[in-house]
């Protein structure tokens, strides 16, 4: 059997998630409006994205004007780093990463199209997974990793899944205990994450109309939940 459209350069993680997510009656790698869609389930188009959302912004924005679209995105709750010898199959080592992904890490990518979530025909499904990240040594590249470059990612197990069908669903990811008015620093502390991720989270929620700017505390913007469901934009 010849490979399906779009599957020739498919990475292992994407292929495994597509197989895990697909149902018997689904169409796989089908063409719709000039695009190749991972899974077509009746009138629902399902795209699986394991990388940057910026790469699929135009595609999803266009399709969601005419179709129901669901974006499936995996976040590594647990990750094992596997190092391979040069171009060969030999394994040099395998260790568990101390980092653990959570649902709110979604905002790190959602900055590419936060307002798309307002479209009732668009939904996000986030999967917390266990995966292996396979690295090979390539001299002169990835200097922070001393030449170790990610070769591929492999799915081990889907641990949990959660669907977000609108801004209110994403608002539920705000941590409890936030003050009525808060800064991104407050948000970072409550999430136990970096200021960078907190800033992206605040940007997304503000663009969706979940939170609004209400002033400043010294040099930091103050936010609060939007009463009327609309954000204050510049």
C-alpha positions as CSV (number, residue, x, y, z in Angstrom):
1,X,0.0,0.0,0.0
2,X,1.4,3.4,-0.9
3,X,1.8,6.0,1.8
4,X,-1.1,8.4,2.5
5,X,-0.9,12.0,1.5
6,X,1.2,13.9,4.0
7,X,2.6,10.8,5.8
8,X,5.9,10.4,4.0
9,X,7.8,12.8,6.4
10,X,5.6,12.2,9.4
11,X,7.4,12.0,12.8
12,X,6.8,9.2,15.2
13,X,4.9,11.2,17.8
14,X,2.5,12.7,15.3
15,X,1.8,9.3,13.7
16,X,1.3,7.6,17.1
17,X,-1.2,10.3,18.3
18,X,-3.1,10.1,15.0
19,X,-3.4,6.3,15.4
20,X,-4.4,6.7,19.1
21,X,-7.0,9.4,18.4
22,X,-8.6,8.0,15.2
23,X,-11.8,6.0,15.1
24,X,-12.8,3.3,12.6
25,X,-15.0,5.5,10.4
26,X,-12.6,8.4,10.2
27,X,-10.9,9.5,7.0
28,X,-7.2,9.9,7.5
29,X,-5.0,12.4,5.6
30,X,-8.0,13.7,3.6
31,X,-8.0,16.8,1.4
32,X,-10.5,19.6,2.4
33,X,-10.5,23.0,0.7
34,X,-6.9,22.4,-0.6
35,X,-5.5,21.4,2.8
36,X,-4.5,17.9,4.0
37,X,-6.4,17.2,7.2
38,X,-5.1,14.6,9.7
39,X,-8.5,13.2,10.6
40,X,-11.9,14.0,9.1
41,X,-14.7,12.7,11.3
42,X,-18.0,13.5,9.6
43,X,-18.2,17.3,9.5
44,X,-15.4,17.7,12.1
45,X,-11.8,18.4,11.0
46,X,-9.2,17.2,13.5
47,X,-5.6,18.5,13.3
48,X,-2.8,17.1,15.5
49,X,0.0,19.6,16.1
50,X,3.2,18.5,18.0
51,X,5.1,21.7,17.2
52,X,4.7,25.4,17.1
53,X,1.2,26.8,16.6
54,X,2.5,29.5,14.4
55,X,3.1,26.9,11.6
56,X,-0.7,26.2,11.4
57,X,-2.2,29.6,12.2
58,X,-3.2,30.4,8.6
59,X,-4.6,26.9,8.0
60,X,-6.8,26.7,11.1
61,X,-8.0,30.3,10.9
62,X,-9.1,29.7,7.3
63,X,-10.7,26.3,7.9
64,X,-12.6,27.5,11.0
65,X,-14.5,30.0,8.9
66,X,-16.3,27.2,7.1
67,X,-15.9,24.0,9.2
68,X,-15.8,22.7,12.7
69,X,-12.2,22.3,13.7
70,X,-10.5,20.6,16.6
71,X,-6.8,21.0,17.3
72,X,-5.2,18.2,19.3
73,X,-2.0,19.2,21.1
74,X,0.3,17.0,23.3
75,X,2.1,18.3,26.4
76,X,4.8,16.1,27.9
77,X,3.8,15.5,31.6
78,X,6.7,13.1,31.8
79,X,9.7,12.9,29.5
80,X,12.6,10.6,29.1
81,X,15.7,11.8,27.2
82,X,17.3,9.2,25.1
83,X,20.8,9.8,23.5
84,X,21.8,7.8,20.5
85,X,25.3,7.2,19.0
86,X,26.0,9.3,16.0
87,X,23.9,8.0,13.1
88,X,23.6,4.5,14.5
89,X,21.0,2.8,16.6
90,X,23.2,2.3,19.7
91,X,21.8,4.0,22.8
92,X,24.2,5.9,25.0
93,X,21.8,6.6,27.8
94,X,18.3,7.3,29.0
95,X,17.2,9.6,31.8
96,X,14.0,11.1,33.1
97,X,13.7,14.9,32.7
98,X,12.9,16.8,35.9
99,X,10.4,19.0,34.0
100,X,6.7,18.1,34.1
101,X,4.2,19.6,31.7
102,X,0.8,20.8,32.7
103,X,-2.4,22.0,30.9
104,X,-1.6,25.7,31.4
105,X,1.6,25.3,29.3
106,X,-0.8,25.4,26.4
107,X,-0.7,29.2,26.6
108,X,3.0,29.1,25.5
109,X,1.8,28.2,22.0
110,X,-1.7,29.7,22.1
111,X,-0.2,33.2,21.8
112,X,-0.1,32.5,18.0
113,X,-4.0,32.7,17.7
114,X,-5.7,33.3,21.1
115,X,-8.8,34.9,19.5
116,X,-9.5,31.8,17.4
117,X,-10.8,30.2,20.7
118,X,-13.7,32.7,20.6
119,X,-14.9,31.0,17.4
120,X,-17.6,28.5,18.4
121,X,-16.5,26.2,15.6
122,X,-13.0,25.8,17.0
123,X,-11.9,23.7,20.0
124,X,-8.7,22.6,21.6
125,X,-8.0,19.1,23.0
126,X,-4.9,18.9,25.1
127,X,-3.3,15.6,25.9
128,X,-0.9,15.1,28.8
129,X,1.5,12.4,27.6
130,X,4.5,10.4,28.6
131,X,7.1,10.5,25.8
132,X,10.7,9.9,24.9
133,X,12.8,12.6,23.3
134,X,15.5,11.1,21.2
135,X,18.6,13.1,20.7
136,X,21.6,12.7,18.4
137,X,24.9,14.5,18.6
138,X,25.5,17.0,15.7
139,X,28.8,19.0,16.2
140,X,28.3,22.7,15.8
141,X,24.6,22.7,16.5
142,X,22.5,23.3,19.6
143,X,25.4,24.8,21.6
144,X,23.4,25.0,24.8
145,X,23.0,21.3,24.7
146,X,26.6,20.8,23.6
147,X,25.6,19.6,20.1
148,X,22.7,17.3,21.2
149,X,19.9,17.8,18.8
150,X,16.3,16.5,19.1
151,X,15.9,13.8,16.4
152,X,12.4,12.7,17.2
153,X,9.8,12.3,19.9
154,X,8.0,9.0,20.7
155,X,4.7,8.5,22.4
156,X,4.8,6.2,25.4
157,X,1.3,6.8,26.9
158,X,-1.6,9.3,27.0
159,X,-2.1,10.1,30.6
160,X,-5.0,12.6,30.5
161,X,-7.0,14.6,28.0
162,X,-9.0,17.8,28.4
163,X,-11.1,19.7,25.8
164,X,-11.4,23.5,25.7
165,X,-14.3,24.7,23.7
166,X,-14.3,28.4,24.5
167,X,-12.7,31.2,26.7
168,X,-14.6,30.1,29.8
169,X,-13.0,26.6,29.6
170,X,-9.5,28.2,29.4
171,X,-10.4,30.6,32.2
172,X,-10.7,27.5,34.5
173,X,-6.9,27.2,34.1
174,X,-6.4,30.4,36.2
175,X,-4.9,29.2,39.6
176,X,-6.9,29.6,42.8
177,X,-5.8,32.2,45.3
178,X,-5.1,35.0,42.8
179,X,-5.9,38.4,44.3
180,X,-8.9,40.3,42.7
181,X,-6.4,42.5,40.9
182,X,-3.1,40.8,39.9
183,X,0.1,41.3,37.9
184,X,1.9,38.8,35.7
185,X,4.3,38.4,38.7
186,X,1.4,37.4,40.9
187,X,0.2,35.0,38.2
188,X,3.7,33.4,37.8
189,X,3.8,32.8,41.5
190,X,0.4,31.2,41.7
191,X,1.2,29.0,38.7
192,X,4.7,28.3,39.9
193,X,5.9,29.1,36.5
194,X,8.2,31.7,34.8
195,X,7.2,35.3,34.2
196,X,7.5,34.6,30.5
197,X,4.8,32.0,30.6
198,X,2.6,34.1,32.9
199,X,2.9,37.0,30.4
200,X,1.8,34.8,27.6
201,X,-1.1,33.4,29.7
202,X,-2.2,37.0,30.5
203,X,-2.0,38.0,26.9
204,X,-4.1,35.1,25.7
205,X,-6.8,35.5,28.3
206,X,-6.9,39.2,27.7
207,X,-7.3,38.7,23.9
208,X,-10.2,36.3,24.6
209,X,-11.9,38.7,26.9
210,X,-11.4,36.6,30.1
211,X,-9.4,39.3,31.9
212,X,-9.0,43.0,31.4
213,X,-6.3,45.6,32.3
214,X,-7.5,47.9,35.1
215,X,-4.4,49.9,35.8
216,X,-0.8,49.7,36.9
217,X,1.1,48.8,40.1
218,X,4.4,50.6,39.7
219,X,5.6,49.5,36.2
220,X,3.4,46.3,36.1
221,X,0.0,46.1,34.5
222,X,-2.9,45.1,36.8
223,X,-5.5,42.6,35.6
224,X,-8.8,41.4,36.9
225,X,-11.5,39.1,35.6
226,X,-13.5,40.9,32.9
227,X,-17.1,41.5,34.2
228,X,-18.6,42.2,30.8
229,X,-16.7,39.4,28.9
230,X,-14.7,41.9,26.9
231,X,-11.0,42.9,27.3
232,X,-9.5,46.3,27.1
233,X,-7.2,46.3,24.1
234,X,-4.8,49.0,22.9
